[in-house]
Amino acid sequence: MKKKTNWDRYYKEQLDDLTTRRLVNEELKALNVGVQLARLREERGLTQTQLAAKVGMSSPNISRIETNPGQNLTLQSLVKLFGALDCDVVIEPRKRRSRGRRASDSKRR
């Protein structure tokens, strides 16, 4: 088993805070969209410039979306981008997870 580093302990401590955990999860979800977009674009054999031309965007904008999609990305843009890659965007509402203990409760321990 891998020995825990100071970073591992720090990261776990940070994720014990519910607000921090929520922010990290939101960032990871946003990053996942960019990774999916880049993977599909490459599978279709398109460059960022070619995809940009198909959807009427600039190639630096495609690069920004693939590397940091959580920044000012609209549903309309997602639909255009994935549509150009012959994919549908599906939004599925899910029940929120139980929030468990409040952050203030975990700090008392």
C-alpha positions as CSV (number, residue, x, y, z in Angstrom):
1,M,0.0,0.0,0.0
2,K,1.3,3.5,-0.9
3,K,2.5,5.6,2.0
4,K,0.5,8.7,2.5
5,T,2.3,11.9,1.7
6,N,1.8,15.3,3.2
7,W,-0.1,16.2,0.0
8,D,-2.4,13.3,0.4
9,R,-3.2,14.3,4.0
10,Y,-3.7,18.0,3.0
11,Y,-6.0,17.0,0.1
12,K,-8.1,14.8,2.3
13,E,-8.3,17.5,4.9
14,Q,-9.4,20.1,2.3
15,L,-12.1,17.7,0.9
16,D,-13.5,17.3,4.5
17,D,-14.8,20.8,4.0
18,L,-18.1,20.5,2.1
19,T,-17.8,23.8,0.3
20,T,-14.3,22.9,-1.0
21,R,-15.5,19.4,-2.0
22,R,-18.4,20.9,-3.9
23,L,-16.0,23.3,-5.7
24,V,-13.5,20.5,-6.6
25,N,-16.3,18.3,-7.9
26,E,-17.7,21.1,-10.1
27,E,-14.3,21.8,-11.5
28,L,-13.8,18.1,-12.2
29,K,-17.1,17.8,-14.0
30,A,-16.3,20.9,-16.1
31,L,-12.9,19.4,-17.0
32,N,-14.6,16.2,-18.0
33,V,-16.6,18.0,-20.7
34,G,-13.4,19.4,-22.2
35,V,-11.7,16.0,-22.1
36,Q,-14.7,14.4,-23.9
37,L,-14.8,17.2,-26.5
38,A,-11.0,16.8,-27.2
39,R,-11.3,13.0,-27.4
40,L,-14.3,13.0,-29.8
41,R,-12.7,15.7,-32.0
42,E,-9.5,13.6,-32.3
43,E,-11.5,10.4,-32.9
44,R,-13.2,12.2,-35.8
45,G,-9.7,13.2,-37.1
46,L,-10.4,17.0,-36.8
47,T,-8.0,19.7,-35.6
48,Q,-9.2,22.4,-33.3
49,T,-9.1,24.8,-36.3
50,Q,-11.3,22.4,-38.4
51,L,-13.9,22.1,-35.5
52,A,-13.8,25.8,-35.0
53,A,-14.7,26.4,-38.7
54,K,-17.6,23.9,-38.5
55,V,-19.2,25.7,-35.6
56,G,-18.2,29.3,-36.3
57,M,-15.8,29.8,-33.4
58,S,-12.1,30.6,-33.3
59,S,-9.6,27.8,-32.7
60,P,-8.2,29.5,-29.5
61,N,-11.8,29.4,-28.2
62,I,-11.9,25.6,-28.9
63,S,-8.6,25.2,-27.1
64,R,-9.9,27.2,-24.1
65,I,-13.0,25.1,-23.9
66,E,-11.0,21.8,-24.1
67,T,-8.6,22.9,-21.4
68,N,-10.9,25.0,-19.1
69,P,-14.6,24.4,-20.2
70,G,-16.2,25.7,-17.0
71,Q,-15.3,29.3,-18.0
72,N,-18.3,30.9,-19.7
73,L,-19.5,27.8,-21.6
74,T,-23.2,27.9,-22.6
75,L,-25.5,25.0,-23.3
76,Q,-25.9,26.4,-26.9
77,S,-22.1,26.2,-27.4
78,L,-22.1,22.6,-26.1
79,V,-24.9,21.6,-28.4
80,K,-23.1,23.2,-31.4
81,L,-19.7,21.6,-30.6
82,F,-21.0,18.1,-29.9
83,G,-23.4,18.3,-32.8
84,A,-20.6,19.1,-35.1
85,L,-19.0,15.9,-33.8
86,D,-22.2,13.9,-34.5
87,C,-23.2,13.6,-30.8
88,D,-26.2,14.7,-28.8
89,V,-25.9,16.5,-25.5
90,V,-28.0,14.8,-22.8
91,I,-29.0,16.6,-19.6
92,E,-30.2,14.3,-16.9
93,P,-31.5,15.8,-13.6
94,R,-30.5,13.8,-10.6
95,K,-31.5,13.9,-7.0
96,R,-29.0,15.7,-4.9
97,R,-26.9,13.6,-2.6
98,S,-27.6,13.9,1.1
99,R,-25.5,16.7,2.5
100,G,-24.5,14.7,5.6
101,R,-23.0,16.7,8.4
102,R,-22.6,20.4,8.0
103,A,-19.2,21.8,7.6
104,S,-19.4,23.5,11.0
105,D,-20.1,20.1,12.6
106,S,-16.9,18.6,11.1
107,K,-14.8,21.5,12.3
108,R,-15.8,20.8,15.9
109,R,-14.1,17.4,15.9
